[in-house]
Amino acid sequence: MADKKYYGDVLLRPLVTEKTVAASELNKYIFEVHRDANKYTVKDAVEKLFNVKVDQVNIMNMKAKPKKRGVFVGKTRSWKKAVVTLVVGYRIKELEGQH
């Protein structure tokens, strides 16, 4: 993932749900990331984009789920999720208070 922009190429979008807003109180922020992203690229992107210090990054592959609409059967897309824990004292102001 060399020569990539941070937002759009590594971090696709922040996930904003009730659960993720509650996690932000514990300095944890959840992002949908590119399928090729790893912990090091996610850490670098968050630190440079939001000017914060990252303590830990956990990455999960979210598998596709089967869906049915009438007689048509398909499945959702699979994607990758990153849980970024910040060092105590750092906040991402851009993501505060979004629900």
Buried (B, 14 or more C-beta within 10 A) or exposed (E): BEEEEBBEBBBBEBBBEEEBBEBBEEBBBBBBBBEEBBBEBBBBBBBEBBEBEBBEBEBEEEEEEEEEEEEEEEEEEEBBBBBBBBEEEBEBEEBEEEE
